[in-house]
Amino acid sequence: MLDLIFRVFDRNEDGVVEASEFVQGLSVMIRGDTDEITEFCYNVYDMNGDNTLGREELELCLKGCLMPGYGLEVEEIEDAERDLVDIAMKKLDVNRDGVITFEDFQTAVRRDPLLVQACGPCLISPKCMSRFLYTVTWDYRTYTSELLNNTVTSRKSKEMKGSGPRQSSTNLSTIFDIFH
């Protein structure tokens, strides 16, 4: 999965994630809105870059997401992975044409936001995000409370008091502020 995320971060496709590409990628992963995160995840899953997700891509994304143990044998895991691919295709292929287009994926995610990572975990967990923000953010508590409570607090009153983030924007400019 890390190779796929690297490919999405490397926007100019030169094999190197430059500082600006890294900041842009983190901006989407940490502070992106629903549409940005949906597009990011879809691009991660689209391994061959053809703007569709086929059954083969889903199989590769979901392979290894189940581990042996807890009474599961290797054969049972392979069957379960095939079942997961079938379920993902049914949930995400809205128009039932055998491939998942971005429009299919976006429609499915709008109906059920948990489907954004239906093809594998490609976003930062809240715990890891919290640790990262603690390291690089001058007002960690503001970001963390929004992140963990999944709510947007009123920043206007905090900005007036000088205790909130410097900008009310949650996009790329906020991330640039963190690194500068």
DRENDO-1510 file (C-alpha; in Angstrom, 1 decimal, always signed):
<recs>
REC; n; res; u; v; w
REC; 1; MET; +0.0; +0.0; +0.0 .
REC; 2; LEU; +2.9; +2.4; +0.7 .
REC; 3; ASP; +4.1; +2.1; -2.9 .
REC; 4; LEU; +0.6; +3.1; -4.1 .
REC; 5; ILE; +0.5; +6.1; -1.7 .
REC; 6; PHE; +4.0; +7.1; -2.9 .
REC; 7; ARG; +2.8; +7.1; -6.5 .
REC; 8; VAL; -0.1; +9.4; -5.6 .
REC; 9; PHE; +2.1; +11.8; -3.7 .
REC; 10; ASP; +4.6; +11.9; -6.7 .
REC; 11; ARG; +2.3; +14.2; -8.8 .
REC; 12; ASN; +4.9; +14.9; -11.5 .
REC; 13; GLU; +5.8; +11.2; -11.8 .
REC; 14; ASP; +9.6; +11.7; -11.5 .
REC; 15; GLY; +10.1; +9.0; -8.9 .
REC; 16; VAL; +10.8; +11.5; -6.2 .
REC; 17; VAL; +8.4; +13.0; -3.7 .
REC; 18; GLU; +9.5; +16.6; -3.4 .
REC; 19; ALA; +8.8; +18.7; -0.4 .
REC; 20; SER; +5.8; +20.5; -2.0 .
REC; 21; GLU; +4.3; +17.1; -3.1 .
REC; 22; PHE; +4.8; +15.8; +0.4 .
REC; 23; VAL; +3.0; +18.8; +1.9 .
REC; 24; GLN; +0.2; +18.6; -0.6 .
REC; 25; GLY; -0.3; +14.9; +0.0 .
REC; 26; LEU; -0.2; +15.3; +3.8 .
REC; 27; SER; -2.7; +18.2; +3.5 .
REC; 28; VAL; -5.2; +16.0; +1.8 .
REC; 29; MET; -4.6; +13.0; +4.2 .
REC; 30; ILE; -4.8; +15.1; +7.3 .
REC; 31; ARG; -7.1; +18.1; +6.5 .
REC; 32; GLY; -8.8; +17.2; +3.2 .
REC; 33; ASP; -12.5; +17.5; +2.8 .
REC; 34; THR; -14.6; +14.5; +1.8 .
REC; 35; ASP; -14.2; +15.0; -1.9 .
REC; 36; GLU; -10.4; +15.4; -1.6 .
REC; 37; ILE; -10.0; +12.3; +0.5 .
REC; 38; THR; -12.3; +10.3; -1.8 .
REC; 39; GLU; -10.2; +11.3; -4.8 .
REC; 40; PHE; -7.0; +10.5; -3.0 .
REC; 41; CYS; -8.1; +7.0; -2.0 .
REC; 42; TYR; -9.5; +6.3; -5.4 .
REC; 43; ASN; -6.1; +7.3; -7.0 .
REC; 44; VAL; -4.3; +5.0; -4.5 .
REC; 45; TYR; -6.4; +2.0; -5.5 .
REC; 46; ASP; -6.2; +2.7; -9.2 .
REC; 47; MET; -2.8; +0.9; -9.6 .
REC; 48; ASN; -2.5; +1.1; -13.4 .
REC; 49; GLY; -3.8; +4.7; -13.7 .
REC; 50; ASP; -6.6; +3.9; -16.2 .
REC; 51; ASN; -9.2; +5.7; -14.1 .
REC; 52; THR; -11.1; +2.6; -13.4 .
REC; 53; LEU; -10.9; +0.0; -10.6 .
REC; 54; GLY; -11.1; -3.6; -11.8 .
REC; 55; ARG; -11.5; -6.8; -9.9 .
REC; 56; GLU; -7.8; -7.5; -10.2 .
REC; 57; GLU; -6.9; -4.2; -8.6 .
REC; 58; LEU; -9.3; -4.9; -5.7 .
REC; 59; GLU; -7.7; -8.3; -5.3 .
REC; 60; LEU; -4.2; -6.8; -5.1 .
REC; 61; CYS; -5.3; -4.1; -2.6 .
REC; 62; LEU; -7.2; -6.5; -0.4 .
REC; 63; LYS; -4.6; -9.3; -0.5 .
REC; 64; GLY; -3.0; -9.7; +2.9 .
REC; 65; CYS; -5.6; -7.8; +4.8 .
REC; 66; LEU; -6.5; -11.0; +6.6 .
REC; 67; MET; -4.0; -12.9; +8.6 .
REC; 68; PRO; -3.9; -16.6; +9.6 .
REC; 69; GLY; -4.9; -17.4; +13.1 .
REC; 70; TYR; -7.9; -17.2; +15.3 .
REC; 71; GLY; -9.1; -20.4; +13.7 .
REC; 72; LEU; -8.6; -19.3; +10.0 .
REC; 73; GLU; -6.5; -21.4; +7.7 .
REC; 74; VAL; -4.7; -20.1; +4.6 .
REC; 75; GLU; -7.4; -21.6; +2.3 .
REC; 76; GLU; -10.1; -20.0; +4.3 .
REC; 77; ILE; -8.3; -16.6; +4.1 .
REC; 78; GLU; -8.1; -16.8; +0.3 .
REC; 79; ASP; -11.8; -17.6; +0.2 .
REC; 80; ALA; -12.5; -14.7; +2.5 .
REC; 81; GLU; -10.4; -12.3; +0.4 .
REC; 82; ARG; -12.4; -13.3; -2.7 .
REC; 83; ASP; -15.6; -12.7; -0.8 .
REC; 84; LEU; -14.3; -9.3; +0.2 .
REC; 85; VAL; -13.6; -8.4; -3.4 .
REC; 86; ASP; -17.1; -9.6; -4.4 .
REC; 87; ILE; -18.6; -7.4; -1.6 .
REC; 88; ALA; -16.5; -4.4; -2.6 .
REC; 89; MET; -17.5; -4.8; -6.2 .
REC; 90; LYS; -21.2; -4.9; -5.3 .
REC; 91; LYS; -21.0; -1.9; -3.0 .
REC; 92; LEU; -18.7; +0.3; -5.2 .
REC; 93; ASP; -19.8; -0.6; -8.8 .
REC; 94; VAL; -22.9; +1.5; -8.7 .
REC; 95; ASN; -23.8; +1.1; -12.4 .
REC; 96; ARG; -22.9; -2.6; -12.4 .
REC; 97; ASP; -20.7; -2.4; -15.5 .
REC; 98; GLY; -17.9; -4.6; -14.0 .
REC; 99; VAL; -15.5; -1.7; -13.3 .
REC; 100; ILE; -15.5; +1.0; -10.6 .
REC; 101; THR; -15.2; +4.5; -12.1 .
REC; 102; PHE; -14.5; +7.5; -9.9 .
REC; 103; GLU; -18.1; +8.5; -10.2 .
REC; 104; ASP; -19.2; +5.1; -8.9 .
REC; 105; PHE; -16.7; +5.3; -6.1 .
REC; 106; GLN; -17.8; +8.8; -5.1 .
REC; 107; THR; -21.5; +7.9; -5.2 .
REC; 108; ALA; -20.9; +4.9; -3.0 .
REC; 109; VAL; -18.8; +6.8; -0.5 .
REC; 110; ARG; -21.4; +9.6; -0.3 .
REC; 111; ARG; -23.9; +6.9; +0.6 .
REC; 112; ASP; -21.6; +5.2; +3.1 .
REC; 113; PRO; -18.5; +7.2; +4.1 .
REC; 114; LEU; -16.8; +4.1; +5.6 .
REC; 115; LEU; -16.5; +2.7; +2.0 .
REC; 116; VAL; -13.7; +5.2; +1.4 .
REC; 117; GLN; -11.2; +2.6; +2.6 .
REC; 118; ALA; -13.1; -0.4; +1.4 .
REC; 119; CYS; -10.2; -1.5; -0.8 .
REC; 120; GLY; -7.6; -1.3; +1.9 .
REC; 121; PRO; -6.3; +1.1; +4.5 .
REC; 122; CYS; -4.6; +4.1; +2.8 .
REC; 123; LEU; -5.4; +6.9; +5.3 .
REC; 124; ILE; -3.6; +7.8; +8.5 .
REC; 125; SER; -5.3; +6.4; +11.6 .
REC; 126; PRO; -6.6; +9.0; +14.1 .
REC; 127; LYS; -4.0; +7.9; +16.7 .
REC; 128; CYS; -1.1; +8.3; +14.2 .
REC; 129; MET; -2.5; +11.6; +12.9 .
REC; 130; SER; -2.7; +12.9; +16.5 .
REC; 131; ARG; +0.9; +12.0; +17.1 .
REC; 132; PHE; +2.0; +13.7; +13.9 .
REC; 133; LEU; +0.1; +16.8; +14.7 .
REC; 134; TYR; +1.6; +16.9; +18.2 .
REC; 135; THR; +5.0; +16.9; +16.7 .
REC; 136; VAL; +4.5; +19.7; +14.1 .
REC; 137; THR; +1.6; +21.8; +15.3 .
REC; 138; TRP; +2.0; +24.9; +17.5 .
REC; 139; ASP; -1.6; +24.5; +18.8 .
REC; 140; TYR; -1.9; +20.7; +19.0 .
REC; 141; ARG; -5.0; +20.7; +21.2 .
REC; 142; THR; -7.1; +22.6; +18.7 .
REC; 143; TYR; -6.3; +20.2; +15.9 .
REC; 144; THR; -6.6; +17.1; +18.0 .
REC; 145; SER; -10.0; +18.0; +19.5 .
REC; 146; GLU; -11.4; +18.5; +16.0 .
REC; 147; LEU; -9.8; +15.3; +14.7 .
REC; 148; LEU; -10.8; +13.0; +17.5 .
REC; 149; ASN; -14.3; +14.4; +18.0 .
REC; 150; ASN; -14.8; +14.7; +14.3 .
REC; 151; THR; -16.3; +18.1; +14.8 .
REC; 152; VAL; -15.4; +21.5; +13.6 .
REC; 153; THR; -15.1; +24.0; +16.4 .
REC; 154; SER; -15.8; +27.7; +16.0 .
REC; 155; ARG; -12.4; +29.1; +15.1 .
REC; 156; LYS; -13.5; +32.7; +15.0 .
REC; 157; SER; -13.7; +33.1; +18.7 .
REC; 158; LYS; -10.5; +31.3; +19.2 .
REC; 159; GLU; -8.7; +33.4; +16.6 .
REC; 160; MET; -9.9; +36.5; +18.3 .
REC; 161; LYS; -8.5; +35.4; +21.6 .
REC; 162; GLY; -5.3; +34.3; +19.9 .
REC; 163; SER; -5.5; +30.7; +21.0 .
REC; 164; GLY; -6.7; +29.1; +17.8 .
REC; 165; PRO; -5.0; +28.3; +14.5 .
REC; 166; ARG; -3.6; +31.2; +12.5 .
REC; 167; GLN; -6.0; +30.6; +9.6 .
REC; 168; SER; -9.5; +29.3; +9.4 .
REC; 169; SER; -8.7; +27.4; +6.2 .
REC; 170; THR; -8.2; +23.7; +6.7 .
REC; 171; ASN; -6.5; +23.1; +3.4 .
REC; 172; LEU; -3.0; +23.4; +2.0 .
REC; 173; SER; -2.2; +26.8; +3.6 .
REC; 174; THR; -2.7; +25.4; +7.1 .
REC; 175; ILE; -0.1; +22.6; +6.4 .
REC; 176; PHE; +2.3; +25.2; +4.9 .
REC; 177; ASP; +2.0; +27.2; +8.1 .
REC; 178; ILE; +2.9; +24.1; +10.1 .
REC; 179; PHE; +6.1; +23.6; +8.2 .
REC; 180; HIS; +7.2; +27.3; +8.0 .
</recs>
